[in-house]
């Protein structure tokens, strides 16, 4: 077999793998189409704190290997997480902001890994929340993880005091 035939086989195999990956992503999005859109962030936020870093991923809270691929939650992006008295805003360039209202927040903690990212021990901040009937977990890698965790747990405490 000459080298051009071998090159053709390798390129055909790579094209097939790319098509299968795209088809798998399409099926995942189709399966998750029942997940509702996030609510719009309020125009006026009070008591804001900002944390620069990355939005890493969102998964089902009960299945950390089930990545959420719809409603702007599918891809890793650089962002500045905004924690306000009303909830958490995650502005992602090129799409509408993801807003997690205070009433939908469940808990916050630290993590070392998520669906496609492994970091140093406790290098990620995970925020559990609900979107419609779904329980979700969103992962953030920020410059000040302790500050973000303190801000979110303080917000949760404030929210539970108000109830």
C-alpha positions as CSV (number, residue, x, y, z in Angstrom):
1,X,0.0,0.0,0.0
2,X,1.5,3.3,-1.0
3,X,1.6,6.3,1.4
4,X,-1.3,8.2,-0.3
5,X,-3.7,5.4,0.2
6,X,-2.6,5.1,3.9
7,X,-3.1,8.9,4.2
8,X,-6.5,8.6,2.7
9,X,-7.5,5.9,5.2
10,X,-6.3,7.9,8.2
11,X,-8.1,11.0,7.0
12,X,-11.3,9.1,6.4
13,X,-11.0,7.6,9.9
14,X,-10.5,11.0,11.5
15,X,-13.5,12.5,9.5
16,X,-15.6,9.6,10.7
17,X,-14.5,10.2,14.4
18,X,-15.3,13.9,14.0
19,X,-18.8,13.1,12.6
20,X,-19.5,10.7,15.4
21,X,-18.5,13.2,18.0
22,X,-20.7,15.9,16.4
23,X,-23.6,13.4,16.3
24,X,-23.1,12.5,19.9
25,X,-23.2,16.1,20.9
26,X,-26.4,16.6,18.9
27,X,-28.0,13.6,20.6
28,X,-27.0,15.0,24.1
29,X,-28.6,18.4,23.3
30,X,-31.7,16.7,22.0
31,X,-32.0,14.6,25.1
32,X,-31.7,17.7,27.3
33,X,-34.1,19.9,25.3
34,X,-36.6,19.7,28.2
35,X,-34.3,21.7,30.5
36,X,-35.8,25.2,30.7
37,X,-34.0,28.5,30.0
38,X,-32.4,30.3,32.8
39,X,-34.2,33.4,34.0
40,X,-32.9,36.8,33.0
41,X,-30.7,38.6,35.5
42,X,-32.1,41.7,37.2
43,X,-30.9,45.0,35.7
44,X,-29.9,46.3,39.1
45,X,-27.8,44.1,41.3
46,X,-27.0,45.0,44.9
47,X,-24.1,44.0,47.2
48,X,-22.0,42.6,44.3
49,X,-18.6,40.8,44.5
50,X,-16.8,39.7,41.3
51,X,-14.4,36.8,40.8
52,X,-12.4,36.5,37.6
53,X,-11.7,33.0,36.2
54,X,-13.4,30.3,34.2
55,X,-16.8,28.8,34.0
56,X,-15.8,25.1,33.6
57,X,-19.0,23.1,33.2
58,X,-22.5,22.2,34.5
59,X,-23.5,18.7,35.2
60,X,-26.5,16.9,36.8
61,X,-26.0,17.1,40.5
62,X,-26.7,13.4,40.9
63,X,-24.5,12.3,37.9
64,X,-21.2,14.3,37.7
65,X,-20.5,12.7,34.3
66,X,-23.7,13.9,32.7
67,X,-22.6,17.3,31.2
68,X,-25.4,19.8,30.5
69,X,-25.1,20.9,26.9
70,X,-28.0,23.3,26.4
71,X,-29.0,26.8,27.5
72,X,-25.5,28.3,27.3
73,X,-24.1,25.8,29.8
74,X,-22.3,23.5,27.4
75,X,-18.9,25.0,26.9
76,X,-16.0,26.2,29.1
77,X,-15.4,29.9,29.0
78,X,-13.5,32.8,30.6
79,X,-15.8,34.8,32.8
80,X,-16.2,37.0,35.8
81,X,-18.6,35.4,38.3
82,X,-20.8,38.0,40.0
83,X,-22.2,37.2,43.4
84,X,-25.0,39.6,44.4
85,X,-27.8,39.7,47.0
86,X,-30.2,38.5,44.2
87,X,-28.1,35.5,43.2
88,X,-25.2,34.6,40.9
89,X,-24.6,36.0,37.4
90,X,-22.2,34.2,35.1
91,X,-21.7,36.3,32.0
92,X,-20.4,34.2,29.1
93,X,-19.2,36.1,26.0
94,X,-21.3,35.5,22.9
95,X,-24.4,34.4,24.7
96,X,-26.9,35.6,27.3
97,X,-25.8,35.7,30.9
98,X,-26.6,32.7,33.1
99,X,-28.4,33.8,36.2
100,X,-28.9,31.6,39.2
101,X,-31.5,33.2,41.6
102,X,-30.9,33.1,45.3
103,X,-34.0,30.9,45.7
104,X,-32.6,28.2,43.4
105,X,-29.2,27.9,45.1
106,X,-28.8,24.8,47.2
107,X,-25.2,24.5,48.4
108,X,-21.6,25.4,47.5
109,X,-18.4,23.5,48.1
110,X,-15.0,22.6,46.6
111,X,-14.1,20.0,44.1
112,X,-10.9,18.6,42.4
113,X,-12.5,17.4,39.2
114,X,-15.4,17.7,36.9
115,X,-16.4,16.2,33.5
116,X,-13.4,17.4,31.5
117,X,-11.1,19.0,34.0
118,X,-8.9,17.8,36.8
119,X,-7.1,20.4,39.0
120,X,-5.1,20.6,42.2
121,X,-7.0,19.5,45.3
122,X,-10.0,21.8,45.9
123,X,-9.2,24.0,43.0
124,X,-12.8,24.2,41.8
125,X,-15.8,25.8,43.4
126,X,-19.0,23.8,42.8
127,X,-22.4,25.4,43.2
128,X,-25.5,23.2,43.4
129,X,-28.7,24.7,42.2
130,X,-32.0,23.9,40.5
131,X,-33.3,24.8,37.1
132,X,-36.9,23.9,36.8
133,X,-37.1,20.3,38.1
134,X,-33.4,19.6,37.4
135,X,-30.8,19.6,40.1
136,X,-27.5,20.9,38.6
137,X,-23.9,21.5,39.7
138,X,-21.9,24.3,38.1
139,X,-18.1,24.3,38.4
140,X,-15.9,27.4,38.5
141,X,-12.1,27.8,38.5
142,X,-11.5,31.4,39.7
143,X,-8.4,33.3,40.9
144,X,-9.9,33.5,44.5
145,X,-11.7,30.2,45.1
146,X,-11.9,30.8,48.9
147,X,-13.5,34.2,48.3
148,X,-16.1,32.8,45.9
149,X,-16.9,30.0,48.2
150,X,-17.3,32.4,51.2
151,X,-19.4,34.8,49.1
152,X,-21.8,32.0,47.9
153,X,-22.1,30.4,51.4
154,X,-22.7,33.8,52.9
155,X,-25.4,34.3,50.2
156,X,-26.9,31.0,51.1
157,X,-26.9,31.8,54.8
158,X,-28.6,35.2,54.1
159,X,-31.2,33.4,51.9
160,X,-32.0,30.8,54.6
161,X,-32.3,33.5,57.2
162,X,-34.9,35.3,55.0
163,X,-37.0,32.2,54.7
